[in-house]
Amino acid sequence: MNQTLTRERQQIHFFAYLVGTGIHLASWRHETAFPQASIDFAHQVELAGIAEEARFDAIFLGDSLAIDETSNPGILNRFDPIGLVTALGAVTSRIGLIATSSTSYDEPFNFARAALTADHISGGRVGWNIVTTRDLTNSTAGNFSADQHFDHSLRYRRAEEFVEVTQGLWNSWGEDAFLYDKEAGEFFDRHKLNRLNYRGEFFKVAGPLNIGPSPQHSPLLAQAGTSGPGQKLGARFANALFASHPDIPQARQYRESVRAQATAFGRNPDEIYVYQAISPVVADSREEALERIRELDSLITDQQVLDFLQEYFDGQLDFTGLGADATVAQSGIPTITQPRTDFRSAGEQIHGREDEVTLKDLYSILTGDKRNHDFIGTPQHVADSLERWHAAGAADGFNLMFSLLPQDLERFATTVIPILQERGLARTEYSGTTLKSHLGLDPQQKGQA
């Protein structure tokens, strides 16, 4: 293992998931919130600056192509991720910038060019979060001239091919292929041009891509997926994998599984970082942290919760007459014989507690408000929990999905990170200039101390 990779694996790594006023459904209604946050570039720059000052690996921008009148306000009115990271690349200096893009509703050539453009503008700090996109009653398919969303297995076959094509396009040009030799009249070295000529089940792409390698060669690949095909896709291609597990044993089992699959693909498992998704709430006391959660929850309307669940379960259940405080058992959800594939993690979290978990609680679990009590409380408590999960092999890092922005991000950055820095578990300075270098993966930085 090279020296930079060895060093980075000893530390806890962090991504900041940035969405509007926060991941919480009602965060926009909080008295301190700025509801226009998702379309205010100055606000996005402020958030990125806080994360960069804390020396996070990257900020992470999710996306959703399934949009209707019941969508979470945080995703209903926001910038395109690739466009936003391109702009942020020009006004930040070291922090990584990860954008989500769908393999089901994009074309490899267009995406490869846009992403590599953003990577150049940022000096090699862009990442791609690979998603196949879930659909809500075909609202996504209807936006792309399609009558029906791809089924699960087909989506992942297409995704693997999409990544193969994209990587092939990013390899269109060898390093130093562009000579710019005015005297000889040679703009590029023809021996370093690689035509792709890809022919597959879904794509036929000739290449080459009309842009050369970035300072880190090409964007870092990230991916989230707990199903069998999802894990396979991540283990084959990605360097950053996102997961969400309620406890250390399950998180460790997932991490060991994807590392083993990566090894089977001939990859070095130490070049894969598993980031557990959590929603830390930091306060002067545990009771104060819990009160802040209760304050936000009080702002959620029953109708918002029920609309979401009705669509999430594709109309299989009738929630008429129920409120958001009804339990999962009362709703009939446990009787569904064919739940969604991505319901698996949520099902694990509520198993055995169906009589106490409410529909409002379930909403929070499904939408990313990962309220593991290990990460709710004082800065010392949260730092101790992060260290314990990392030491137990449950996580290489954490994707921080803050309920309320920018407050929760600021508290974490200014109170928890300094504790971890004192323990040598969080970086105090960036050692390189690219996103891949933050993970010890940049080939140009190998061997550096």
C-alpha positions as CSV (number, residue, x, y, z in Angstrom):
1,M,0.0,0.0,0.0
2,N,1.4,3.4,-1.0
3,Q,2.2,5.9,1.7
4,T,-0.6,8.3,1.0
5,L,-3.2,5.5,0.9
6,T,-1.9,4.1,4.2
7,R,-2.2,7.6,5.8
8,E,-5.6,8.3,4.5
9,R,-7.0,4.9,5.7
10,Q,-6.0,5.7,9.2
11,Q,-8.3,8.7,9.4
12,I,-12.0,9.1,9.3
13,H,-13.3,10.6,6.1
14,F,-16.3,12.9,5.6
15,F,-18.6,14.0,2.9
16,A,-21.2,16.7,3.5
17,Y,-24.6,16.0,1.8
18,L,-26.0,19.3,0.8
19,V,-29.6,19.8,-0.1
20,G,-31.4,23.1,0.4
21,T,-32.2,23.9,4.0
22,G,-31.4,20.3,5.1
23,I,-32.5,16.7,4.7
24,H,-35.4,17.1,7.0
25,L,-38.8,17.4,5.2
26,A,-39.8,20.5,7.2
27,S,-36.4,22.2,7.5
28,W,-37.5,24.9,5.1
29,R,-40.2,25.9,7.6
30,H,-37.8,26.5,10.5
31,E,-37.7,30.1,11.7
32,T,-34.0,30.4,10.8
33,A,-34.3,28.7,7.4
34,F,-33.7,30.3,4.0
35,P,-36.3,28.6,1.8
36,Q,-34.6,29.6,-1.4
37,A,-31.4,27.9,-0.4
38,S,-31.5,25.3,-3.2
39,I,-31.4,28.0,-5.9
40,D,-29.2,30.6,-4.2
41,F,-25.6,30.2,-5.4
42,A,-24.1,32.4,-2.7
43,H,-25.7,30.1,-0.1
44,Q,-24.2,27.0,-1.8
45,V,-20.8,28.7,-1.8
46,E,-21.2,29.4,1.9
47,L,-21.9,25.7,2.7
48,A,-19.0,24.5,0.6
49,G,-16.7,26.9,2.4
50,I,-17.7,25.6,5.8
51,A,-17.0,22.0,4.7
52,E,-13.7,23.0,3.1
53,E,-12.6,24.9,6.2
54,A,-13.2,21.6,8.2
55,R,-11.2,19.7,5.6
56,F,-14.0,17.4,4.5
57,D,-13.2,15.1,1.5
58,A,-16.1,16.5,-0.5
59,I,-19.5,17.9,-0.6
60,F,-22.1,15.6,-2.1
61,L,-25.0,16.7,-4.3
62,G,-27.9,14.3,-4.7
63,D,-30.6,14.4,-7.3
64,S,-34.1,13.2,-8.1
65,L,-35.6,13.0,-11.5
66,A,-38.9,11.8,-10.1
67,I,-40.7,15.0,-9.4
68,D,-44.3,15.8,-8.7
69,E,-46.5,17.9,-6.4
70,T,-45.8,15.6,-3.4
71,S,-42.0,15.8,-3.7
72,N,-39.8,16.9,-0.8
73,P,-39.5,20.7,-1.0
74,G,-35.7,20.3,-0.8
75,I,-35.6,18.6,-4.2
76,L,-38.5,20.4,-5.9
77,N,-36.7,23.6,-6.8
78,R,-32.9,23.2,-7.1
79,F,-29.9,23.4,-9.4
80,D,-28.7,20.7,-11.7
81,P,-25.8,18.9,-9.9
82,I,-23.3,19.0,-12.7
83,G,-24.0,22.6,-13.4
84,L,-23.6,23.4,-9.7
85,V,-20.3,21.6,-9.2
86,T,-19.0,23.2,-12.3
87,A,-19.7,26.6,-10.8
88,L,-18.4,25.7,-7.3
89,G,-15.2,24.4,-8.9
90,A,-14.3,27.9,-9.8
91,V,-14.9,29.4,-6.3
92,T,-13.4,26.7,-4.1
93,S,-9.9,25.5,-4.0
94,R,-9.4,22.0,-2.4
95,I,-12.7,20.4,-1.4
96,G,-14.1,17.6,-3.6
97,L,-17.4,18.1,-5.5
98,I,-19.5,15.0,-6.1
99,A,-22.5,15.3,-8.4
100,T,-25.3,12.7,-8.9
101,S,-26.2,11.6,-12.5
102,S,-28.5,8.9,-13.7
103,T,-27.4,6.0,-16.0
104,S,-31.0,5.4,-16.9
105,Y,-31.8,8.9,-18.3
106,D,-28.6,10.3,-19.7
107,E,-26.2,9.5,-22.6
108,P,-22.6,8.5,-21.8
109,F,-21.0,10.9,-24.3
110,N,-22.9,13.9,-23.1
111,F,-22.4,13.1,-19.4
112,A,-18.7,12.2,-19.9
113,R,-18.0,15.5,-21.5
114,A,-19.9,17.6,-19.0
115,A,-18.4,15.8,-16.0
116,L,-14.8,16.0,-17.3
117,T,-15.3,19.7,-18.1
118,A,-16.3,20.3,-14.5
119,D,-13.3,18.2,-13.4
120,H,-11.0,20.5,-15.4
121,I,-12.5,23.7,-14.1
122,S,-12.1,22.5,-10.5
123,G,-8.5,21.3,-11.0
124,G,-9.4,17.7,-10.6
125,R,-11.9,17.7,-7.7
126,V,-15.1,16.3,-9.2
127,G,-16.8,12.9,-8.4
128,W,-19.7,11.1,-10.0
129,N,-22.3,9.5,-7.8
130,I,-23.7,6.7,-10.1
131,V,-27.4,6.1,-9.7
132,T,-29.9,4.1,-11.8
133,T,-32.8,6.2,-10.6
134,R,-35.9,4.9,-8.8
135,D,-39.3,5.8,-10.2
136,L,-42.5,7.0,-8.6
137,T,-45.5,5.9,-10.6
138,N,-43.6,6.5,-13.9
139,S,-43.2,10.2,-13.2
140,T,-39.6,9.9,-14.2
141,A,-40.1,7.9,-17.4
142,G,-42.8,10.4,-18.4
143,N,-40.1,13.2,-18.5
144,F,-37.9,11.3,-20.9
145,S,-40.3,10.3,-23.7
146,A,-40.7,6.8,-22.1
147,D,-43.9,5.0,-21.2
148,Q,-42.4,2.9,-18.5
149,H,-39.4,2.9,-16.1
150,F,-36.7,0.3,-16.6
151,D,-37.1,-2.7,-14.3
152,H,-34.4,-3.2,-11.6
153,S,-32.2,-5.8,-13.3
154,L,-32.3,-4.0,-16.6
155,R,-31.4,-0.7,-14.9
156,Y,-28.2,-2.3,-13.4
157,R,-27.2,-4.0,-16.7
158,R,-27.5,-0.6,-18.4
159,A,-25.6,1.1,-15.6
160,E,-22.6,-1.3,-15.9
161,E,-22.5,-0.6,-19.6
162,F,-22.9,3.1,-19.1
163,V,-19.9,3.2,-16.7
164,E,-17.8,1.1,-19.1
165,V,-18.5,3.5,-22.0
166,T,-17.9,6.6,-19.8
167,Q,-14.6,5.3,-18.6
168,G,-13.6,4.4,-22.1
169,L,-14.4,7.9,-23.3
170,W,-12.4,9.4,-20.4
171,N,-9.5,7.3,-21.7
172,S,-9.8,8.7,-25.2
173,W,-6.5,10.5,-24.8
174,G,-3.2,9.4,-23.2
175,E,-1.4,11.7,-20.8
176,D,0.4,14.5,-22.6
177,A,-1.4,13.6,-25.8
178,F,-1.9,17.3,-26.7
179,L,1.5,18.6,-27.9
180,Y,0.5,22.1,-29.1
181,D,3.7,22.1,-31.2
182,K,3.4,25.2,-33.3
183,E,6.6,24.7,-35.2
184,A,5.9,21.2,-36.2
185,G,2.3,21.8,-36.8
186,E,1.3,19.0,-34.4
187,F,-1.7,19.8,-32.1
188,F,-1.7,16.3,-30.7
189,D,0.2,13.0,-30.8
190,R,-1.9,10.6,-32.9
191,H,-0.3,7.6,-31.1
192,K,-2.0,8.7,-27.9
193,L,-5.5,8.9,-29.4
194,N,-7.7,5.9,-28.4
195,R,-10.9,5.4,-30.3
196,L,-13.6,3.6,-28.3
197,N,-15.8,1.9,-30.9
198,Y,-18.0,0.5,-28.2
199,R,-20.8,-1.9,-29.1
200,G,-23.0,-3.3,-26.4
201,E,-26.6,-4.2,-25.5
202,F,-27.6,-0.5,-24.8
203,F,-24.9,1.7,-26.3
204,K,-23.0,2.2,-29.5
205,V,-20.4,4.9,-29.0
206,A,-17.5,5.6,-31.4
207,G,-15.4,8.2,-29.5
208,P,-13.1,9.8,-29.0
209,L,-14.3,12.3,-26.4
210,N,-13.4,15.9,-27.3
211,I,-11.6,16.7,-24.0
212,G,-8.5,15.3,-22.5
213,P,-7.6,14.0,-19.0
214,S,-8.0,16.3,-16.0
215,P,-5.3,16.8,-13.3
216,Q,-6.7,13.6,-11.6
217,H,-7.3,12.0,-15.0
218,S,-11.1,11.7,-14.6
219,P,-13.8,12.1,-11.9
220,L,-13.8,9.8,-8.8
221,L,-16.6,7.2,-9.0
222,A,-19.1,6.9,-6.1
223,Q,-22.2,4.7,-5.7
224,A,-24.9,3.7,-3.3
225,G,-26.7,0.4,-3.5
226,T,-27.6,-2.4,-1.1
227,S,-29.2,-4.8,-3.5
228,G,-27.1,-7.6,-5.0
229,P,-26.8,-5.7,-8.4
230,G,-26.1,-2.5,-6.6
231,Q,-23.3,-3.9,-4.5
232,K,-21.8,-5.5,-7.6
233,L,-21.8,-2.2,-9.5
234,G,-20.1,-0.4,-6.6
235,A,-17.6,-3.2,-6.0
236,R,-16.7,-3.3,-9.7
237,F,-16.3,0.4,-10.3
238,A,-16.5,2.8,-7.4
239,N,-14.0,4.1,-4.9
240,A,-16.6,5.6,-2.5
241,L,-19.7,3.6,-1.5
242,F,-22.6,4.9,0.4
243,A,-24.5,2.8,2.8
244,S,-27.0,3.2,5.7
245,H,-27.1,0.7,8.5
246,P,-28.5,1.0,12.0
247,D,-25.7,-0.6,14.0
248,I,-22.0,-1.6,13.8
249,P,-22.5,-5.4,13.1
250,Q,-24.7,-4.8,10.0
251,A,-22.5,-1.9,8.8
252,R,-19.4,-4.1,9.2
253,Q,-21.0,-7.0,7.4
254,Y,-21.8,-4.8,4.4
255,R,-18.3,-3.3,4.3
256,E,-16.7,-6.8,4.4
257,S,-19.1,-7.9,1.6
258,V,-18.3,-5.2,-0.9
259,R,-14.5,-5.4,-0.1
260,A,-14.7,-9.2,-0.9
261,Q,-16.6,-8.5,-4.1
262,A,-14.0,-5.9,-5.1
263,T,-11.2,-8.4,-4.5
264,A,-13.0,-10.9,-6.8
265,F,-13.0,-8.2,-9.5
266,G,-9.2,-8.0,-9.1
267,R,-9.3,-4.7,-7.3
268,N,-7.5,-3.6,-4.2
269,P,-10.2,-3.4,-1.5
270,D,-8.2,-0.7,0.3
271,E,-9.0,1.6,-2.6
272,I,-12.7,1.4,-1.6
273,Y,-14.1,3.7,1.1
274,V,-17.4,2.9,2.7
275,Y,-19.3,6.0,3.9
276,Q,-22.2,5.4,6.3
277,A,-25.0,7.9,6.0
278,I,-25.9,9.6,9.3
279,S,-27.7,12.7,10.4
280,P,-25.7,13.9,13.4
281,V,-27.3,16.4,15.8
282,V,-24.7,18.1,18.0
283,A,-25.7,20.2,21.0
284,D,-24.4,21.1,24.5
285,S,-26.4,18.2,25.9
286,R,-28.3,15.2,24.7
287,E,-31.6,16.6,25.8
288,E,-31.0,19.8,23.8
289,A,-30.2,17.7,20.7
290,L,-33.4,15.7,21.1
291,E,-35.4,18.9,21.6
292,R,-34.0,20.3,18.3
293,I,-35.2,17.1,16.6
294,R,-38.7,17.4,18.2
295,E,-38.8,21.0,17.0
296,L,-38.3,20.1,13.4
297,D,-40.6,17.1,13.5
298,S,-43.4,19.3,14.8
299,L,-43.3,21.2,11.5
300,I,-44.0,18.2,9.3
301,T,-47.7,18.0,8.2
302,D,-49.5,14.6,8.2
303,Q,-50.4,15.1,4.6
304,Q,-46.8,15.4,3.5
305,V,-45.9,12.1,5.2
306,L,-48.9,10.2,3.9
307,D,-48.5,11.6,0.3
308,F,-44.9,10.4,0.3
309,L,-45.7,6.9,1.6
310,Q,-48.7,6.5,-0.8
311,E,-46.4,7.1,-3.7
312,Y,-43.4,5.3,-2.3
313,F,-45.4,2.0,-2.0
314,D,-46.9,2.5,-5.5
315,G,-50.5,2.8,-4.2
316,Q,-50.4,-0.7,-2.7
317,L,-51.8,0.6,0.6
318,D,-54.7,2.9,1.5
319,F,-53.7,5.3,4.2
320,T,-57.2,6.9,4.4
321,G,-58.2,7.6,8.0
322,L,-54.6,7.3,9.3
323,G,-52.4,10.1,10.7
324,A,-48.7,10.3,10.6
325,D,-48.6,9.2,14.2
326,A,-50.1,5.8,13.2
327,T,-47.7,2.9,13.6
328,V,-46.2,0.9,10.8
329,A,-48.2,-2.1,12.1
330,Q,-51.5,-0.2,11.8
331,S,-50.7,0.9,8.3
332,G,-50.5,-2.6,6.8
333,I,-47.0,-2.1,5.4
334,P,-45.7,-5.4,6.9
335,T,-48.3,-7.3,4.8
336,I,-46.8,-6.1,1.5
337,T,-45.5,-9.2,-0.2
338,Q,-43.2,-7.5,-2.7
339,P,-41.8,-4.3,-1.1
340,R,-39.4,-2.1,-3.0
341,T,-35.9,-3.3,-3.3
342,D,-34.5,-0.2,-1.6
343,F,-36.9,-0.8,1.4
344,R,-34.5,-3.5,2.7
345,S,-32.4,-1.2,4.9
346,A,-35.5,0.5,6.3
347,G,-37.1,-2.9,7.0
348,E,-34.1,-3.9,9.0
349,Q,-34.3,-0.8,11.1
350,I,-37.9,-1.2,12.0
351,H,-38.1,-5.0,12.3
352,G,-39.5,-6.0,15.7
353,R,-40.6,-2.4,16.3
354,E,-43.6,-2.2,14.0
355,D,-45.9,-1.4,16.9
356,E,-43.8,1.6,18.0
357,V,-42.4,3.1,14.8
358,T,-44.8,5.7,13.4
359,L,-45.3,6.6,9.8
360,K,-43.6,9.9,10.5
361,D,-40.6,7.9,11.8
362,L,-40.6,5.7,8.7
363,Y,-40.7,8.8,6.5
364,S,-37.5,10.0,8.2
365,I,-35.8,6.6,7.7
366,L,-36.7,6.4,4.0
367,T,-35.8,9.9,3.1
368,G,-32.3,10.0,4.5
369,D,-32.8,11.5,8.0
370,K,-30.5,8.9,9.6
371,R,-31.2,9.4,13.2
372,N,-28.9,6.9,14.8
373,H,-28.7,7.9,18.5
374,D,-25.0,7.1,18.5
375,F,-24.7,10.4,16.7
376,I,-27.0,12.6,18.7
377,G,-25.7,14.5,21.7
378,T,-22.6,16.4,22.8
379,P,-19.6,16.9,20.5
380,Q,-17.6,14.5,22.7
381,H,-20.4,11.8,22.4
382,V,-20.6,12.1,18.6
383,A,-16.8,12.1,18.2
384,D,-16.6,9.0,20.4
385,S,-19.2,7.2,18.3
386,L,-17.5,8.1,15.1
387,E,-14.2,6.7,16.4
388,R,-15.9,3.5,17.6
389,W,-17.6,2.8,14.3
390,H,-14.4,3.5,12.4
391,A,-12.2,1.3,14.7
392,A,-14.7,-1.5,14.5
393,G,-14.4,-1.7,10.7
394,A,-18.0,-0.5,10.2
395,A,-17.1,2.6,8.2
396,D,-14.2,4.3,6.5
397,G,-16.0,7.5,6.6
398,F,-19.5,9.1,6.9
399,N,-21.8,10.9,4.5
400,L,-23.2,13.6,6.8
401,M,-26.9,14.3,6.0
402,F,-27.7,17.3,8.2
403,S,-31.3,17.9,9.1
404,L,-31.0,21.7,9.2
405,L,-28.5,23.8,7.2
406,P,-26.3,25.6,7.7
407,Q,-26.6,25.3,11.5
408,D,-26.0,21.5,11.9
409,L,-23.0,21.6,9.5
410,E,-21.5,24.5,11.3
411,R,-21.8,22.9,14.7
412,F,-20.3,19.6,13.5
413,A,-17.4,21.4,11.7
414,T,-16.5,23.6,14.7
415,T,-17.1,21.2,17.6
416,V,-16.7,17.6,16.5
417,I,-14.0,17.9,13.9
418,P,-11.5,19.6,16.3
419,I,-11.9,16.7,18.7
420,L,-11.1,14.2,16.0
421,Q,-8.2,16.3,14.8
422,E,-6.7,16.3,18.2
423,R,-6.9,12.5,18.2
424,G,-5.3,12.3,14.8
425,L,-8.4,10.9,13.2
426,A,-9.3,13.9,11.0
427,R,-7.0,15.8,8.7
428,T,-5.9,19.3,9.6
429,E,-4.7,20.1,6.1
430,Y,-5.2,18.7,2.6
431,S,-2.2,16.8,1.4
432,G,-3.1,17.1,-2.3
433,T,-5.1,19.2,-4.7
434,T,-7.5,16.6,-6.2
435,L,-10.4,14.7,-4.8
436,K,-8.6,11.4,-5.5
437,S,-5.6,12.6,-3.5
438,H,-7.9,13.1,-0.5
439,L,-8.4,9.4,-0.5
440,G,-4.8,8.5,-1.4
441,L,-5.9,7.4,-4.9
442,D,-4.4,10.0,-7.2
443,P,-1.6,8.2,-9.2
444,Q,0.3,11.4,-9.4
445,Q,0.5,11.5,-5.6
446,K,1.5,7.9,-4.8
447,G,4.4,7.5,-2.5
448,Q,4.3,11.0,-1.2
449,A,4.4,11.3,2.6
